[in-house]
Amino acid sequence: MSSSLLKTGQERSRSLWRNKDFLLLFGGQVVSTMGTTLSQFATILLMLALTNSASAAGIVETLTLLPYLLFSLPVGAFVDRWNRKLVMIVADLVRWFVLGLVPLLYVTGTLEVVHLYIVVFVAAAAGVFFSLAQISALPRLVDSAHLARAYSLSEMTENGVPLLGKNLGSLLIRLAGTPVVGAMLAFLFDSISYLLSALSLGCIRRPFQSKVEVRPLRSVWRDMLEGLRFLFTERILLALALLTMLINFLLVSSDLAVIVLSERDLHLDVLWLGLIVSANGIGVVLGGWAAPWFQRRYRTGWLLVGAIAGMACSLLLAALPVHPVILFLARMLCGAMWTLYAVPMVAYRLTVIPDGLQGRVNSAFRFLTFGIEPVGALIWGGLLLEPLGARPVLLCMGIGLFMVFLTALVGVYRLRRR
């Protein structure tokens, strides 16, 4: 296994753009991501308009993250025993229904804040089912030589489409005249986007898994433990999970720290602030295009080490008393380096996990790596950012990432000597 982590990807095959099943999956993801961006942006503005409370808007953010902590492990077990394609279609239809309820309740004059909380939570929970089924099915829909490019396109969609979606959301609300009416249009668009995604999934012909295992419900806990056991017994996979945990812990509040730095220290105007906030997404898009090229030419282990070093440098650069252009470039570098890390890491993960364990092991991996993010947000954003200031926080994050880089460097060097 160590040799597979360190090997250079040399496989060549036809373009992903000739894979009709992947194009259907990818096209549905693009449309639904655009809708999700519109509705998430509109939800925050709608909560502020209805309640005039930043805390209410903060609850929405919490409800968006909570389902991964609550449901990821059991959902992974169900994804391996249920039809993954059907799981994804049902998840899309659930989101189509609940998001479509919001404008309906508004038109009938019965919309309340608690309804929005419920809709956000249910939609996010359905998203957990969809995302775990999607990543578990990807090795069945895409040849191994295409996994890196397929995941890089997914990363580019998740981070690139919102760049356009937020601007469209602002335009939609402006054209609607009021935040409330604009938010209703955004919810309607998002609802329709999930229906279109479900229809595109229904047209995919390839099976999403080798076989559907029928097992008694009482073995769910056993299935969850089996996914955790596989993760903890595969040394390299566990090392990647721990590295990703540390990286997510250190990066989760970096955007917030940069916003505070831009406003309080650099006193930038709204135009500069918007450019700097968008820089990370631009970097992700550029990194997504470049990642498969790098993976074909460099050993995976060294590519991961270099990407971590790049992320550390980007935060240390952002912590310096720099010009806004340098801050923009630092954020763009961080986004690009994150993608150069994530794409080969996920491609390796999907390759070594057996098809029958994809859901359980991916859910265990994400439970660890995503579950740390609320902790990091609380420590960096909730406890340290206000008393220390943005520059010291970014400096600490950069130093932390440099320590992660040294740890990864030693690990890859030891693997190479075996």
N, C-alpha and C positions, 0 to 999 in steps of 0.2 A: 504493500500500500504506500509506503514511503516513496518508492520509485514513481508511482503514479502521481503523487503530489508534486514531485520535482521535475517531472518530464516536460519536454517541450511539445506543445500540440502541433502535430504535423499533418493531421488528417485534412484532406481536401474533399469537398463535395459540392453539389449544386447549391445554388442560392436558395435561401429561405423563401424568397419571393415566389418560388415555384411550388411551394407547399401550400395547397389550397386550405387544408384544415388549419394550419397555423395562421394563415391570413384571416380566416374567419374568426379565430380566437383573438388575434391581435386587433382586428378592426373593431370587434365588440368592446375590447378593453379601451381603445382610444375614445370611442363614443361615450362609454359609461364613465371614464375618468374625467372627461370634459364636463359631463353632467354633475358628477360628484363635486368637482371644484366649484361649480356655480352654486350648488345648494349649500355647501359648507361655508362659502364666503357669504352667501345670503343669510344663512342661519345666524351667524354672529351679528350681522347688522339688524336682522329682525329681532333678536333677543334684546339688543340695545334699544331698539325703537319701542318695543313693547314694555320693557321693564326699566330702562335707563340704568341698568345695573351691570357693571363689569363682572361681578361675581356670578350672575346668571349666565353670562357668556362663558365664563370659566368652567361652569358646571357642564356646559355642552362639550367642551374640550375633554373633560374628564370622562364623560359618558362615551365619547368616541374611542378612548383608549381602554376603558375598563373591560370590554368583552374579551380582549386577548388574554388578560390575566385570568378571567373567570372560565373561559371556554376552550382555550387553545388545546390543552391536553386531551380532554374527552372528544373534541371535534376531530382531532387527528386520528383517534381510534375509529370513529364512525366513518371517516373518509376512506379508510382502508377496508371497511366491511360493506359500505354502500356503493352504489353506482356513482362514480365521481362526476360523470357528465350530468346525471340527474340532480345531484347535489348542487352543482353550479347553476343549473337552470332554475331550480326551486329558489335558490338564494337570490337570483336576479328577479324572479317574480315576486318574492317577498318585498324586496326593496322597491320594485315598481308599485306595488300596492300601498305600502305604508307612506311612501313619499307622495304618491298621488292623493292620499287622504288630506294632506295639509292644505292645498288650495281648495279642496272640497269643503273642509271644515271652515275655512275662511269665508267662502262664498255664502255658506249657510249661517254665518255669524256665531259659530260655536267654538272657534279656535281659542285654546288657552295655552299658557306656557307649559303646563304639564304634558299636553299633547306633543309639543315639540321635543320635550325630554324623552318621551316614550319612543317617538319616531326615530330620533337620533340613536338611541340605544339599540332598538330592534334592527335598524339598518346596519349599524356597526357590527352587531352579532351575526347578521347574515353575511357581512363582508368577511368575517373570520372563516365561515364555512367555505365561501367562494375562493378566497385566496389560498387556503390550505389544499383544497381540491385542485386548484389550478396548478400550483407549483408541483404537486404530487403527480399530476397527469402530464406535465411537460415532457418528461423523458419518453413517454409513449407517443406523443404527437410529433416530436422532433428527433431527428437522428443525433447520435452523440456528438458528431462533429459540428452540429449546429446549436448545441445547448448554450454555449457562451454567447453567441450572437442573439439567440432568442431571449435569453434573460437580460442582455444589455438593452434590447428593444423594449422590454417590459420596464426596466429602470428608466429609460428615456421617456417612456410614456407617463409613468407615475410622476416624474419630476419636470418634464418638458411641457406637457399639456397644461398643467396648472399655471404656467407662465402666461399662456394665452387666456386660460379660463378666468383668471382673476380680473384681467383687463376687460374681458367680455362681460363679466359680472358687474363691474362698475358701469360699463356702458348700458347694460340692460336696466339697471336700477335708475340710471339717469334718464333713459328714455321712458321708463314707466312713470316717472314723476315723483314717486315716493318709495322709500326702502321697503315698505310692506308689500306694495303691489309688485315691485321688482322681485322681491323674494318669492312671491307666489309663482311668478313666471319661471324663476330658476328651479323651484321644486317641480313644476310641471315638466320642464325640459329634462331634469334629472330622472324623473319617473319614466318618461318615454325612452330615455337612453338605456335604462335597464331592460325594458321590454325588447328593444332592438338587440341588445346583447344576448338575451335569452333566445331570440329567434336565430341569431348567428350561431349559437352553440348547437341548436337543434339541427343545423345543416352539416355539422362535422361528422364525417363518416368513420374515422379511425376510433378504435376503442380507447378509453381513457385509462384502462388498467388491464393487466393480463387476465384476471378473473375476479369475480365478486365473491368474497368469502362470507358465508352465512354462519354466524356464530351466536351463541346465546347471549342475551343482554347482560347477564351476570358477569361475563368475562371482560367487560369494558375496562375495569380497573386493571385486570391482568394485561390487557392490550396496552394501556397507558404505561404500565411498568415495563413492558417489553420494549417500547420505543425509547424510554429513558435508559434501559439497560443496554440497548444497542449503542446509544450515543455515548454512554460512559465507558463502554468496553472498547470502542474504537478510538485509540489514543489520538490520532491526528484529527478526527472529527471533533472530539472533545476539546482539543487544543484550539481549533478554529472557533468553536462556540465560546470558549473563555476569552479569546482575543476579541471576538466581535462584541461580547458583553462589555469589555473594558472600553472599546472604541465607542460604542453607543452611549455608555455612561458619561464619557468625556465630551461627546459631541452634542448630546441632546439639547443643551441650552446654549449652544454656541450662536445660533441665530438670534436669540433673545439678547445675548451679551453684545453682539454686533449692533443690534438696533439701539440699545442703550448707549453704546459707545458713539454711534453716529449722531444721536440726538443731544446727549448731555456733554460729551467731550469735544466732538468735532463740530457740533451745531450745524449739521447739514440740513438743506432744505428737503422738501418732500420728493423732488425729482431725484436727487442723489440717493435718498433713502430707498426709493423704489428700485433704483438700479442695483444698489448693493444687496438688497433683499433678494432680487432676482438672480444675482450672480451665481449663487450656489446651484440653482436649477440649470443655468446655462452650462456650468461646469459638468454637471451630471450628464447632460445631453452630449457634450463633446467627449467626455470620458466613455460614454456608452458606445459611440462610434469607434473609438480607438481601442477599447478593451480587447475585442477578439483579435485584432492585429498584434497587440502586444503578447497575447496569450500564445499565438502561433510561433512567436520568435523567442520567448523567454520562458525559463522554468517557472512553474506556478509559484513555488515557494519564494523565490527571489522577487517575483512580481508583487506578491503580497507584502513582503518586507519593504520594498521600495514605495509602495502606495501608502503604508503607514508612516514612513518617513516624510512623504509629501504632505500628509495631513498634519503632522506635527509642525512642519515648517510653515504651513498656511496659518495656523493659529498663533504661532510665535510672531509671524509677520504682522498679523492683524493687531497684536497687542502693542506694537510699537507706535510711537506718535507719528503717524504717516499721513500722506495725502489721501484723499478719498479714492483716487485712481488705484493706489496700492492696496487699499482695503478691498476694493472691487475685485482686483486680481487675486488677492489672497482668498476671498470667498469662492471665486471661480475655481482656483486650484484645489480647494478643499472638496468641492463637489466632484471634480474630475478624479481626484485621487480616491475618493470613496467608491466611485464606480469601478475604477481599476482594481480595487480590493474586492468589491462585492461580486463582480461578474465571475472571475475564476474561482472564487470561494464557493459560490452557489453551484457552478458547473461541476466542480469536484464533488460537492455534497450530493448532488442528484445522481452522479455516476456511481458512487460507492454504496448508496442505499438500495437494497433490494426493492423491487416494485411493490411487493406486498407489505412493506414497512414504510413506504414513502410518507404517508399521512402521519403516522405515529412519530417517526423520527423528526420529520420537519416541524411538527407541532412542538415536540420537546425542545428542538433547537430554537424555535422562535419564542417559546415560553421563557427560556433563559435570556435570549438576546433582546427581546422586546420588553420582557418583564422588568428589566433593570432601568428602562427609560424613565418611568415615573419617579423612581428613587433618585436618579441623576437630576431630573428636573426639580425635584424638591430641594436637593442639596445645593446645586449650582444656582438655580433661578430663585428658589424660595428663601434660602438661608444665607448664601454668600454674596450674591450679586449686589444687593442694596448696601450692606456695610462695607464691602471691599471695593466695589466699583468694577466697571467693565474690564479695564486693562489688566488688573491683577487676576481676575477670574480667567480671562483668555490666556494669560501667561501660565497659570496653573494647569489649565487644560492642555496647553501645548507641551509643557514639561511632562505631564502625565502620558501624553501620546508618545513622547520621545522615549520614556521608560518602556512603554509597550513595544516600540520599535526595537529597542535593545533586546527585550525578551524574545521577540519573534526572530531576530537575527541569530541569537544563540541557538534557538530551536531548529531553525533551518540548517544551520551549520552542522549541528549534531546529526541531523538526518542525512546530510550529504556524506558524512564520514562513515556511515554504516555500510 
